[in-house]
Amino acid sequence: MDRGTVGSANRGRLQVESRTEGLSEIVTPAGELDYHTADLLSEPLAAALDAGRTRLVVDCSQLEFCDSTGLNVLLGARLRAEAGGGGVHLAGMLPVVARVFEITGAEAVFTIHDSLADALDE
């Protein structure tokens, strides 16, 4: 398995790690994604897209909260990835986060996987 650069950022309630694995950029937010922490997720997603990686996998298994700002970061990344011929895959969402996507209808515009392994197998 090809593992590229690994990065991480932390701001109290949210830590974000990113790594390249094969054709995918895997971004793992852990904690609370909201107005005050959204840029910690936005930056690695934008950096991956700027580097030409358009298959983004967001491992949501450690994401405990997501508000509309966090949702907008993911929607923006999705638009950029799709414009480049790729997409954003969400994996392992906890029920509290999945509910936000269900209520807003955003679940219909993302490819959602039960686990990170499922997302990487696609």
BAFI-3210 file (N, C-alpha, C; in Angstrom, 3 decimals, decimal comma, padded with zeros to 6 digits):
// residues 122
n [1|2|3|4|5|6|7|8|9|10|11|12|13|14|15|16|17|18|19|20|21|22|23|24|25|26|27|28|29|30|31|32|33|34|35|36|37|38|39|40|41|42|43|44|45|46|47|48|49|50|51|52|53|54|55|56|57|58|59|60|61|62|63|64|65|66|67|68|69|70|71|72|73|74|75|76|77|78|79|80|81|82|83|84|85|86|87|88|89|90|91|92|93|94|95|96|97|98|99|100|101|102|103|104|105|106|107|108|109|110|111|112|113|114|115|116|117|118|119|120|121|122]
n.u [000,833|000,546|001,671|001,480|002,423|001,867|-000,191|-001,137|-003,384|-004,450|-006,907|-007,903|-010,946|-011,061|-009,235|-007,368|-006,252|-004,355|-003,666|-002,138|-003,246|-002,784|-004,841|-006,350|-006,996|-006,979|-008,776|-009,075|-011,156|-011,391|-013,435|-015,142|-016,697|-017,167|-018,132|-015,891|-013,824|-013,780|-011,964|-009,749|-010,406|-011,018|-008,586|-006,715|-008,298|-008,533|-005,806|-005,216|-006,860|-005,757|-003,340|-004,048|-005,332|-008,288|-009,963|-011,350|-011,465|-013,269|-012,854|-015,133|-015,419|-014,532|-015,661|-017,556|-019,424|-021,086|-021,728|-023,618|-021,620|-019,435|-020,618|-020,914|-018,208|-017,558|-019,370|-018,413|-015,869|-016,681|-017,875|-015,620|-014,017|-015,622|-015,697|-013,185|-013,350|-013,551|-014,536|-016,128|-015,970|-017,662|-017,045|-017,920|-019,722|-020,849|-024,003|-025,072|-023,845|-024,521|-027,214|-027,390|-026,720|-028,815|-031,105|-030,660|-030,607|-028,234|-027,046|-027,759|-026,089|-023,526|-021,182|-021,607|-020,131|-020,056|-017,715|-014,209|-012,607|-014,426|-014,830|-012,297|-012,048|-013,647]
n.v [-001,180|002,165|004,734|008,052|011,376|012,176|014,163|016,398|018,303|020,309|021,685|022,083|021,096|019,668|017,450|016,835|014,508|013,626|011,620|010,087|007,383|005,065|005,896|007,602|010,375|010,392|011,765|012,397|013,560|014,197|014,579|017,636|019,245|022,401|025,884|027,128|025,341|024,441|025,218|023,641|021,239|022,045|022,968|020,661|019,268|021,111|021,352|018,783|018,696|020,828|019,677|017,931|015,573|013,990|012,130|011,959|010,736|010,866|009,950|009,466|008,252|009,051|011,440|013,453|015,464|017,619|020,647|023,056|024,574|022,840|020,931|022,499|022,845|020,254|019,973|021,959|020,910|018,621|019,673|020,808|018,512|016,920|018,539|018,098|015,532|013,647|012,734|012,980|010,798|009,560|007,970|005,595|007,038|008,244|007,810|010,340|012,239|011,303|011,829|014,619|014,814|013,376|014,905|017,306|016,473|016,087|013,632|012,500|013,500|012,676|009,958|007,392|005,286|002,348|001,860|002,797|000,931|-000,151|002,099|002,416|000,093|000,421]
n.w [000,000|-000,864|001,008|001,530|002,378|005,747|007,712|010,386|012,429|015,187|017,250|020,105|020,442|018,072|016,106|013,217|010,939|008,065|005,200|002,357|000,522|-001,786|-004,434|-003,007|-000,842|002,503|005,059|008,417|010,702|014,179|016,907|017,488|014,886|013,875|013,586|014,750|014,342|011,759|009,730|010,188|009,031|006,475|005,388|004,912|003,060|000,942|000,312|-000,639|-002,899|-004,332|-004,921|-006,832|-006,154|-006,321|-005,243|-002,368|000,879|003,723|006,879|009,130|011,563|014,053|014,458|016,413|016,409|014,139|012,657|010,666|009,442|009,257|007,593|005,301|004,596|003,776|001,657|-000,090|-000,696|-001,990|-004,323|-005,605|-005,914|-007,573|-009,829|-010,758|-011,619|-009,623|-006,290|-003,034|-000,414|002,356|005,396|007,911|009,643|012,757|014,481|015,437|013,818|011,285|011,348|010,977|008,283|007,209|007,981|006,602|004,021|002,773|002,636|000,281|-001,683|-001,275|-001,389|000,746|003,098|005,145|006,557|006,789|005,507|003,655|002,031|000,916|-000,511|-002,695]
ca.u [000,000|001,311|001,310|002,191|002,646|000,885|-000,226|-002,147|-003,610|-005,242|-007,367|-008,782|-012,053|-010,967|-007,935|-007,526|-005,089|-004,543|-002,627|-002,433|-003,176|-003,164|-005,415|-007,222|-006,528|-007,823|-008,781|-009,770|-011,431|-011,781|-013,943|-016,290|-016,521|-018,122|-017,654|-014,577|-012,808|-013,977|-010,787|-008,831|-010,786|-010,975|-007,206|-006,176|-009,103|-008,112|-004,430|-005,282|-007,434|-004,754|-002,284|-004,583|-005,993|-009,714|-010,721|-011,196|-012,206|-013,320|-013,141|-015,939|-015,644|-014,183|-016,313|-018,618|-020,394|-020,891|-022,790|-023,785|-020,342|-018,702|-021,302|-020,565|-016,825|-017,616|-020,071|-017,494|-014,853|-017,361|-018,009|-014,285|-013,575|-016,416|-015,259|-011,946|-013,613|-013,497|-015,651|-015,873|-016,579|-017,746|-016,990|-018,026|-020,371|-021,594|-025,408|-025,354|-023,389|-025,346|-028,520|-027,267|-026,757|-030,170|-032,041|-030,407|-030,655|-026,883|-026,657|-028,048|-025,068|-022,242|-021,083|-021,443|-019,711|-020,151|-016,411|-013,090|-012,197|-015,379|-014,574|-011,040|-012,219|-014,444]
ca.v [000,000|003,408|005,722|009,294|012,281|012,175|015,461|016,519|019,621|020,158|022,907|021,778|020,157|018,925|017,081|016,320|013,866|013,298|010,807|009,582|005,928|004,728|007,020|008,345|011,198|010,064|012,831|011,881|014,523|013,578|015,576|018,472|020,063|023,502|027,180|027,456|024,345|023,986|025,447|022,518|020,232|022,675|023,110|019,467|018,941|022,027|021,017|017,570|019,076|021,653|018,768|017,098|014,369|014,299|011,112|012,279|009,875|011,453|008,927|010,166|007,348|009,713|012,748|013,387|016,534|018,377|021,637|023,472|025,049|021,633|020,383|023,340|022,521|019,002|020,235|022,697|019,965|017,753|020,382|020,905|017,168|016,495|019,340|017,480|014,153|012,769|012,823|012,884|009,621|009,658|006,614|005,323|008,108|007,944|008,184|011,759|012,975|010,840|012,507|015,939|014,605|012,934|016,029|018,320|015,874|016,026|012,243|012,148|014,004|012,067|008,503|007,084|003,906|001,946|001,886|003,256|-000,196|-000,214|003,235|002,192|-001,051|000,799]
ca.w [000,000|-000,958|002,023|001,262|003,490|006,823|008,374|011,427|013,027|016,395|017,908|021,224|020,261|016,820|015,565|011,864|010,351|006,654|004,582|001,022|000,439|-003,153|-005,167|-002,095|000,269|003,652|006,056|009,590|011,770|015,451|017,845|017,131|013,686|013,926|013,077|015,306|013,994|010,376|008,888|010,374|008,047|005,156|004,883|004,254|001,887|-000,120|-000,075|-001,461|-004,192|-005,006|-005,373|-007,903|-005,662|-006,349|-004,515|-000,952|001,794|005,057|007,876|010,141|012,692|015,314|014,445|017,410|016,187|012,903|012,451|009,271|008,915|008,876|006,429|004,152|004,207|003,027|000,391|-000,951|-001,162|-002,943|-005,600|-006,217|-006,307|-008,728|-010,978|-011,222|-011,995|-008,453|-005,362|-001,601|000,189|003,809|005,937|009,338|010,406|013,978|014,286|015,677|012,640|010,173|011,467|010,357|006,843|006,893|008,141|005,578|002,689|002,216|002,424|-001,114|-002,612|-000,938|-001,349|002,164|003,339|006,545|007,195|005,979|004,657|002,533|001,153|000,212|-001,395|-003,872]
c.u [000,879|000,811|002,156|002,395|001,512|000,954|-001,267|-002,216|-004,549|-005,641|-008,393|-009,797|-011,973|-009,512|-008,193|-006,199|-005,387|-003,367|-003,093|-002,257|-003,689|-003,643|-006,253|-006,439|-007,498|-007,659|-009,652|-009,945|-011,889|-012,211|-015,138|-015,948|-017,597|-017,468|-016,222|-013,465|-012,834|-012,746|-009,757|-009,146|-010,664|-009,576|-006,646|-006,992|-008,687|-006,705|-004,410|-005,818|-006,453|-003,626|-002,772|-005,222|-007,482|-010,570|-010,420|-012,066|-012,124|-013,774|-013,824|-016,128|-015,309|-014,805|-017,561|-019,718|-020,057|-022,048|-022,833|-022,495|-019,495|-019,305|-020,955|-019,132|-016,825|-018,310|-019,173|-016,410|-015,440|-017,486|-016,674|-013,801|-014,323|-016,045|-013,978|-012,117|-013,593|-014,729|-015,179|-016,670|-016,536|-017,835|-017,183|-018,694|-021,088|-023,037|-025,697|-024,923|-024,224|-026,701|-028,495|-027,368|-028,149|-031,153|-031,899|-030,536|-029,290|-026,429|-026,865|-026,948|-023,672|-022,323|-020,727|-021,160|-019,812|-018,817|-015,362|-012,644|-013,115|-015,113|-013,308|-011,129|-012,946|-013,566]
c.v [001,244|004,380|006,955|010,083|012,186|013,537|015,460|017,952|019,426|021,531|022,523|020,698|019,346|018,671|016,480|015,736|013,571|012,479|010,376|008,074|005,520|005,971|007,941|009,215|010,921|011,156|012,346|012,980|013,772|014,681|016,316|019,395|021,143|024,772|027,475|026,509|023,941|024,176|024,332|021,368|020,794|022,685|021,837|019,020|019,808|021,689|019,778|017,891|019,915|020,801|017,797|015,796|014,671|013,206|011,317|011,335|010,516|010,358|009,615|009,349|007,963|011,108|012,679|014,420|017,226|019,346|022,037|023,995|023,871|020,980|021,179|023,112|021,263|019,181|020,986|021,798|019,025|018,416|020,472|019,547|016,696|017,278|018,774|016,015|013,165|012,886|012,752|011,699|009,792|008,248|006,596|006,396|007,576|008,426|009,674|012,609|012,579|011,537|013,893|015,813|014,175|014,101|017,035|017,778|015,733|014,592|011,816|012,575|013,467|010,561|008,155|005,590|003,610|002,068|002,434|002,162|-000,315|000,906|003,018|001,022|-000,697|001,179]
c.w [000,000|000,089|001,787|002,529|004,498|007,496|009,468|011,925|014,209|016,920|018,957|020,940|018,992|016,470|014,192|011,403|008,895|006,169|003,195|001,045|-000,934|-003,875|-004,274|-001,121|001,410|004,689|007,210|010,631|013,027|016,404|017,284|015,969|013,677|013,386|013,522|014,862|012,517|009,495|009,044|009,420|006,634|004,558|004,262|003,040|000,702|-000,609|-000,966|-002,852|-004,993|-005,571|-006,455|-007,454|-005,534|-005,723|-003,032|-000,131|003,171|006,015|009,054|011,414|014,045|015,413|015,326|017,191|014,875|012,765|010,981|008,654|008,451|007,650|005,179|003,678|003,343|001,681|-000,591|-001,530|-002,200|-004,308|-006,335|-006,709|-007,548|-009,983|-011,575|-011,601|-010,844|-007,590|-003,932|-001,072|001,699|004,375|007,444|010,172|011,647|013,789|014,463|014,480|011,422|010,176|010,835|008,839|006,390|006,928|007,006|004,156|002,047|001,963|000,972|-002,082|-002,323|-001,129|000,092|002,322|004,827|007,271|006,243|005,030|003,442|001,534|000,327|-000,755|-002,681|-005,027]
res [m|d|r|g|t|v|g|s|a|n|r|g|r|l|q|v|e|s|r|t|e|g|l|s|e|i|v|t|p|a|g|e|l|d|y|h|t|a|d|l|l|s|e|p|l|a|a|a|l|d|a|g|r|t|r|l|v|v|d|c|s|q|l|e|f|c|d|s|t|g|l|n|v|l|l|g|a|r|l|r|a|e|a|g|g|g|g|v|h|l|a|g|m|l|p|v|v|a|r|v|f|e|i|t|g|a|e|a|v|f|t|i|h|d|s|l|a|d|a|l|d|e]
***
